[in-house]
Amino acid sequence: MDVSRKLGILVFFGVPAIIGGGIMYALFGSYIPVFIWEVLLVFIAGIYVSR
């Protein structure tokens, strides 16, 4: 996988990180679910980029 494709995947996961983080904060009113959401997305994006 070339570098431009890896960066595209990371950008693709960046949008749900921003939008989803706001939704998680609105639903739960705390930053702990936001951190869990962000870590989950980083883990999934890392799996896609590393292969």
N, CA, C and O atoms as a CHARMM CRD file, in Angstrom:
* protein
*
  204
    1    1 MET  N      0.85600  -1.17100   0.00000 PROA 1      0.00000
    2    1 MET  CA     0.00000   0.00000   0.00000 PROA 1      0.00000
    3    1 MET  C      0.90100   1.23300   0.00000 PROA 1      0.00000
    4    1 MET  O      1.82200   1.33600   0.81000 PROA 1      0.00000
    5    2 ASP  N      0.63700   2.14400  -0.89100 PROA 2      0.00000
    6    2 ASP  CA     1.48900   3.32900  -0.97600 PROA 2      0.00000
    7    2 ASP  C      1.09200   4.38500   0.05200 PROA 2      0.00000
    8    2 ASP  O      0.05200   4.28700   0.70400 PROA 2      0.00000
    9    3 VAL  N      1.93900   5.38200   0.17500 PROA 3      0.00000
   10    3 VAL  CA     1.78100   6.39600   1.22100 PROA 3      0.00000
   11    3 VAL  C      0.49900   7.20600   1.03500 PROA 3      0.00000
   12    3 VAL  O     -0.18100   7.51700   2.01300 PROA 3      0.00000
   13    4 SER  N      0.16700   7.54700  -0.19400 PROA 4      0.00000
   14    4 SER  CA    -1.03300   8.36400  -0.40500 PROA 4      0.00000
   15    4 SER  C     -2.30300   7.61200   0.00300 PROA 4      0.00000
   16    4 SER  O     -3.24400   8.21400   0.52000 PROA 4      0.00000
   17    5 ARG  N     -2.32700   6.30800  -0.22900 PROA 5      0.00000
   18    5 ARG  CA    -3.48900   5.52300   0.18800 PROA 5      0.00000
   19    5 ARG  C     -3.58300   5.44300   1.71100 PROA 5      0.00000
   20    5 ARG  O     -4.67600   5.52600   2.27000 PROA 5      0.00000
   21    6 LYS  N     -2.44300   5.28400   2.38300 PROA 6      0.00000
   22    6 LYS  CA    -2.43500   5.24400   3.85200 PROA 6      0.00000
   23    6 LYS  C     -2.92200   6.57500   4.43000 PROA 6      0.00000
   24    6 LYS  O     -3.69500   6.58900   5.38800 PROA 6      0.00000
   25    7 LEU  N     -2.48000   7.67700   3.85900 PROA 7      0.00000
   26    7 LEU  CA    -2.93600   8.98700   4.33500 PROA 7      0.00000
   27    7 LEU  C     -4.42400   9.18700   4.07200 PROA 7      0.00000
   28    7 LEU  O     -5.12900   9.78700   4.88300 PROA 7      0.00000
   29    8 GLY  N     -4.89700   8.68400   2.94000 PROA 8      0.00000
   30    8 GLY  CA    -6.32300   8.77000   2.64700 PROA 8      0.00000
   31    8 GLY  C     -7.16000   8.00500   3.65200 PROA 8      0.00000
   32    8 GLY  O     -8.22800   8.46500   4.05600 PROA 8      0.00000
   33    9 ILE  N     -6.68100   6.84300   4.05700 PROA 9      0.00000
   34    9 ILE  CA    -7.39500   6.05300   5.06800 PROA 9      0.00000
   35    9 ILE  C     -7.42400   6.80200   6.39100 PROA 9      0.00000
   36    9 ILE  O     -8.45100   6.81900   7.07000 PROA 9      0.00000
   37   10 LEU  N     -6.31700   7.41700   6.76400 PROA 10     0.00000
   38   10 LEU  CA    -6.28500   8.16700   8.01900 PROA 10     0.00000
   39   10 LEU  C     -7.21100   9.38100   7.98400 PROA 10     0.00000
   40   10 LEU  O     -7.84600   9.70300   8.98800 PROA 10     0.00000
   41   11 VAL  N     -7.29200  10.05100   6.84500 PROA 11     0.00000
   42   11 VAL  CA    -8.23700  11.17000   6.70800 PROA 11     0.00000
   43   11 VAL  C     -9.66700  10.65900   6.77200 PROA 11     0.00000
   44   11 VAL  O    -10.53200  11.28900   7.38000 PROA 11     0.00000
   45   12 PHE  N     -9.91300   9.51200   6.14100 PROA 12     0.00000
   46   12 PHE  CA   -11.24000   8.90900   6.15900 PROA 12     0.00000
   47   12 PHE  C    -11.67700   8.59300   7.58800 PROA 12     0.00000
   48   12 PHE  O    -12.85800   8.72600   7.90800 PROA 12     0.00000
   49   13 PHE  N    -10.76000   8.18200   8.44400 PROA 13     0.00000
   50   13 PHE  CA   -11.08300   7.92000   9.83700 PROA 13     0.00000
   51   13 PHE  C    -11.07300   9.18800  10.68800 PROA 13     0.00000
   52   13 PHE  O    -11.55500   9.16800  11.82000 PROA 13     0.00000
   53   14 GLY  N    -10.53700  10.28700  10.16800 PROA 14     0.00000
   54   14 GLY  CA   -10.51000  11.53000  10.92000 PROA 14     0.00000
   55   14 GLY  C    -11.87200  12.18000  11.03000 PROA 14     0.00000
   56   14 GLY  O    -12.19300  12.79100  12.04900 PROA 14     0.00000
   57   15 VAL  N    -12.67000  12.05300   9.99500 PROA 15     0.00000
   58   15 VAL  CA   -14.00700  12.66100  10.00700 PROA 15     0.00000
   59   15 VAL  C    -14.90300  12.01600  11.07300 PROA 15     0.00000
   60   15 VAL  O    -15.51700  12.74400  11.85300 PROA 15     0.00000
   61   16 PRO  N    -15.00400  10.67400  11.14000 PROA 16     0.00000
   62   16 PRO  CA   -15.81400  10.09700  12.22800 PROA 16     0.00000
   63   16 PRO  C    -15.24100  10.38200  13.60900 PROA 16     0.00000
   64   16 PRO  O    -15.97900  10.40000  14.59400 PROA 16     0.00000
   65   17 ALA  N    -13.93200  10.60400  13.69100 PROA 17     0.00000
   66   17 ALA  CA   -13.34800  10.93100  14.99300 PROA 17     0.00000
   67   17 ALA  C    -13.85700  12.28000  15.48400 PROA 17     0.00000
   68   17 ALA  O    -14.18800  12.43200  16.66000 PROA 17     0.00000
   69   18 ILE  N    -13.91800  13.24600  14.59700 PROA 18     0.00000
   70   18 ILE  CA   -14.37200  14.58300  14.98800 PROA 18     0.00000
   71   18 ILE  C    -15.87600  14.59600  15.24100 PROA 18     0.00000
   72   18 ILE  O    -16.32700  15.07300  16.28200 PROA 18     0.00000
   73   19 ILE  N    -16.64300  14.07900  14.30600 PROA 19     0.00000
   74   19 ILE  CA   -18.09800  14.08000  14.44000 PROA 19     0.00000
   75   19 ILE  C    -18.53300  13.15200  15.58000 PROA 19     0.00000
   76   19 ILE  O    -19.36500  13.52100  16.40900 PROA 19     0.00000
   77   20 GLY  N    -17.96900  11.96500  15.60800 PROA 20     0.00000
   78   20 GLY  CA   -18.33300  10.99700  16.64600 PROA 20     0.00000
   79   20 GLY  C    -17.93700  11.45800  18.03300 PROA 20     0.00000
   80   20 GLY  O    -18.64200  11.19000  19.00600 PROA 20     0.00000
   81   21 GLY  N    -16.80300  12.15600  18.13200 PROA 21     0.00000
   82   21 GLY  CA   -16.39600  12.68500  19.42900 PROA 21     0.00000
   83   21 GLY  C    -17.39400  13.70000  19.95800 PROA 21     0.00000
   84   21 GLY  O    -17.70300  13.72000  21.15000 PROA 21     0.00000
   85   22 GLY  N    -17.89400  14.53800  19.06700 PROA 22     0.00000
   86   22 GLY  CA   -18.91100  15.50900  19.48600 PROA 22     0.00000
   87   22 GLY  C    -20.20900  14.84600  19.89400 PROA 22     0.00000
   88   22 GLY  O    -20.85400  15.26300  20.85600 PROA 22     0.00000
   89   23 ILE  N    -20.59000  13.81000  19.16100 PROA 23     0.00000
   90   23 ILE  CA   -21.81700  13.07800  19.49700 PROA 23     0.00000
   91   23 ILE  C    -21.66200  12.36700  20.83800 PROA 23     0.00000
   92   23 ILE  O    -22.57400  12.38300  21.66400 PROA 23     0.00000
   93   24 MET  N    -20.50700  11.74500  21.05000 PROA 24     0.00000
   94   24 MET  CA   -20.27300  11.05700  22.33500 PROA 24     0.00000
   95   24 MET  C    -20.30800  12.03500  23.50300 PROA 24     0.00000
   96   24 MET  O    -20.86100  11.72700  24.55900 PROA 24     0.00000
   97   25 TYR  N    -19.71700  13.21600  23.31300 PROA 25     0.00000
   98   25 TYR  CA   -19.74100  14.20000  24.38600 PROA 25     0.00000
   99   25 TYR  C    -21.15600  14.70400  24.64100 PROA 25     0.00000
  100   25 TYR  O    -21.54300  14.93500  25.78700 PROA 25     0.00000
  101   26 ALA  N    -21.92400  14.87400  23.57400 PROA 26     0.00000
  102   26 ALA  CA   -23.30100  15.34400  23.74100 PROA 26     0.00000
  103   26 ALA  C    -24.16400  14.30400  24.44000 PROA 26     0.00000
  104   26 ALA  O    -25.02200  14.65000  25.25100 PROA 26     0.00000
  105   27 LEU  N    -23.94100  13.03900  24.13000 PROA 27     0.00000
  106   27 LEU  CA   -24.75500  11.98100  24.74000 PROA 27     0.00000
  107   27 LEU  C    -24.39500  11.73500  26.19600 PROA 27     0.00000
  108   27 LEU  O    -25.28000  11.58000  27.03800 PROA 27     0.00000
  109   28 PHE  N    -23.09200  11.69700  26.50100 PROA 28     0.00000
  110   28 PHE  CA   -22.66500  11.30000  27.83800 PROA 28     0.00000
  111   28 PHE  C    -22.20900  12.45900  28.70700 PROA 28     0.00000
  112   28 PHE  O    -22.16800  12.32200  29.93000 PROA 28     0.00000
  113   29 GLY  N    -21.86200  13.60400  28.11200 PROA 29     0.00000
  114   29 GLY  CA   -21.47100  14.76900  28.89400 PROA 29     0.00000
  115   29 GLY  C    -20.13600  14.63700  29.60100 PROA 29     0.00000
  116   29 GLY  O    -19.87800  15.33900  30.58000 PROA 29     0.00000
  117   30 SER  N    -19.29100  13.75000  29.11700 PROA 30     0.00000
  118   30 SER  CA   -17.99400  13.53000  29.73400 PROA 30     0.00000
  119   30 SER  C    -16.98000  13.21900  28.63900 PROA 30     0.00000
  120   30 SER  O    -17.34700  12.79800  27.54200 PROA 30     0.00000
  121   31 TYR  N    -15.71700  13.42900  28.94200 PROA 31     0.00000
  122   31 TYR  CA   -14.69100  13.16200  27.94300 PROA 31     0.00000
  123   31 TYR  C    -14.21200  11.71300  27.94100 PROA 31     0.00000
  124   31 TYR  O    -13.49400  11.31500  27.02400 PROA 31     0.00000
  125   32 ILE  N    -14.58100  10.92600  28.92100 PROA 32     0.00000
  126   32 ILE  CA   -14.14400   9.52800  28.96200 PROA 32     0.00000
  127   32 ILE  C    -14.70300   8.72800  27.78100 PROA 32     0.00000
  128   32 ILE  O    -13.93300   8.00700  27.14600 PROA 32     0.00000
  129   33 PRO  N    -15.99800   8.81200  27.44900 PROA 33     0.00000
  130   33 PRO  CA   -16.46700   8.11600  26.23800 PROA 33     0.00000
  131   33 PRO  C    -15.83400   8.64400  24.95800 PROA 33     0.00000
  132   33 PRO  O    -15.67100   7.89600  23.99400 PROA 33     0.00000
  133   34 VAL  N    -15.47700   9.92000  24.93800 PROA 34     0.00000
  134   34 VAL  CA   -14.81000  10.49100  23.76900 PROA 34     0.00000
  135   34 VAL  C    -13.43500   9.85100  23.60600 PROA 34     0.00000
  136   34 VAL  O    -13.05400   9.48500  22.49400 PROA 34     0.00000
  137   35 PHE  N    -12.69300   9.71100  24.68900 PROA 35     0.00000
  138   35 PHE  CA   -11.37700   9.07000  24.61800 PROA 35     0.00000
  139   35 PHE  C    -11.49400   7.61100  24.19700 PROA 35     0.00000
  140   35 PHE  O    -10.66400   7.12200  23.43100 PROA 35     0.00000
  141   36 ILE  N    -12.50400   6.91800  24.68400 PROA 36     0.00000
  142   36 ILE  CA   -12.71600   5.52400  24.28400 PROA 36     0.00000
  143   36 ILE  C    -13.01800   5.45300  22.79400 PROA 36     0.00000
  144   36 ILE  O    -12.49100   4.58400  22.09900 PROA 36     0.00000
  145   37 TRP  N    -13.85500   6.34900  22.29500 PROA 37     0.00000
  146   37 TRP  CA   -14.18800   6.40300  20.86200 PROA 37     0.00000
  147   37 TRP  C    -12.94300   6.67900  20.02600 PROA 37     0.00000
  148   37 TRP  O    -12.72600   6.04100  18.99600 PROA 37     0.00000
  149   38 GLU  N    -12.13000   7.63100  20.47300 PROA 38     0.00000
  150   38 GLU  CA   -10.91800   7.98200  19.73000 PROA 38     0.00000
  151   38 GLU  C     -9.92500   6.82500  19.71100 PROA 38     0.00000
  152   38 GLU  O     -9.32900   6.54000  18.67200 PROA 38     0.00000
  153   39 VAL  N     -9.74400   6.16200  20.83500 PROA 39     0.00000
  154   39 VAL  CA    -8.81800   5.03300  20.89100 PROA 39     0.00000
  155   39 VAL  C     -9.30800   3.89800  20.00400 PROA 39     0.00000
  156   39 VAL  O     -8.50900   3.24900  19.32900 PROA 39     0.00000
  157   40 LEU  N    -10.59700   3.65500  20.00000 PROA 40     0.00000
  158   40 LEU  CA   -11.16000   2.61600  19.14200 PROA 40     0.00000
  159   40 LEU  C    -10.90500   2.93100  17.66800 PROA 40     0.00000
  160   40 LEU  O    -10.51200   2.04600  16.90800 PROA 40     0.00000
  161   41 LEU  N    -11.12300   4.17100  17.26100 PROA 41     0.00000
  162   41 LEU  CA   -10.88400   4.54000  15.87200 PROA 41     0.00000
  163   41 LEU  C     -9.40300   4.49000  15.50500 PROA 41     0.00000
  164   41 LEU  O     -9.05700   4.08200  14.39600 PROA 41     0.00000
  165   42 VAL  N     -8.53600   4.89500  16.41100 PROA 42     0.00000
  166   42 VAL  CA    -7.09700   4.82200  16.13700 PROA 42     0.00000
  167   42 VAL  C     -6.66700   3.37200  15.99800 PROA 42     0.00000
  168   42 VAL  O     -5.83700   3.05100  15.14700 PROA 42     0.00000
  169   43 PHE  N     -7.21300   2.50600  16.81200 PROA 43     0.00000
  170   43 PHE  CA    -6.89400   1.08100  16.73000 PROA 43     0.00000
  171   43 PHE  C     -7.33600   0.49200  15.38900 PROA 43     0.00000
  172   43 PHE  O     -6.57400  -0.23500  14.75100 PROA 43     0.00000
  173   44 ILE  N     -8.54600   0.79900  14.96300 PROA 44     0.00000
  174   44 ILE  CA    -9.05900   0.27900  13.68900 PROA 44     0.00000
  175   44 ILE  C     -8.28100   0.86700  12.51400 PROA 44     0.00000
  176   44 ILE  O     -7.94900   0.14900  11.57000 PROA 44     0.00000
  177   45 ALA  N     -7.98700   2.16600  12.56600 PROA 45     0.00000
  178   45 ALA  CA    -7.22200   2.78000  11.47700 PROA 45     0.00000
  179   45 ALA  C     -5.81000   2.21000  11.43200 PROA 45     0.00000
  180   45 ALA  O     -5.25500   2.02400  10.34900 PROA 45     0.00000
  181   46 GLY  N     -5.23300   1.93400  12.57100 PROA 46     0.00000
  182   46 GLY  CA    -3.90500   1.32900  12.61400 PROA 46     0.00000
  183   46 GLY  C     -3.87700  -0.05100  11.99700 PROA 46     0.00000
  184   46 GLY  O     -2.90200  -0.43000  11.34900 PROA 46     0.00000
  185   47 ILE  N     -4.94700  -0.80400  12.19800 PROA 47     0.00000
  186   47 ILE  CA    -5.03500  -2.12900  11.57700 PROA 47     0.00000
  187   47 ILE  C     -5.07300  -1.99800  10.06600 PROA 47     0.00000
  188   47 ILE  O     -4.37700  -2.73300   9.36600 PROA 47     0.00000
  189   48 TYR  N     -5.87800  -1.07000   9.54800 PROA 48     0.00000
  190   48 TYR  CA    -5.98900  -0.88800   8.10700 PROA 48     0.00000
  191   48 TYR  C     -4.68800  -0.39100   7.49300 PROA 48     0.00000
  192   48 TYR  O     -4.29000  -0.84300   6.41900 PROA 48     0.00000
  193   49 VAL  N     -4.03100   0.53300   8.17000 PROA 49     0.00000
  194   49 VAL  CA    -2.82100   1.12200   7.61200 PROA 49     0.00000
  195   49 VAL  C     -1.64400   0.15100   7.69100 PROA 49     0.00000
  196   49 VAL  O     -0.79000   0.14300   6.80500 PROA 49     0.00000
  197   50 SER  N     -1.59300  -0.65700   8.73100 PROA 50     0.00000
  198   50 SER  CA    -0.43400  -1.53600   8.92100 PROA 50     0.00000
  199   50 SER  C     -0.40600  -2.73000   7.96300 PROA 50     0.00000
  200   50 SER  O      0.65300  -3.32500   7.76000 PROA 50     0.00000
  201   51 ARG  N     -1.53000  -3.08300   7.38200 PROA 51     0.00000
  202   51 ARG  CA    -1.47500  -4.24400   6.47600 PROA 51     0.00000
  203   51 ARG  C     -1.15800  -3.87500   5.07400 PROA 51     0.00000
  204   51 ARG  O     -1.07900  -4.74800   4.20900 PROA 51     0.00000
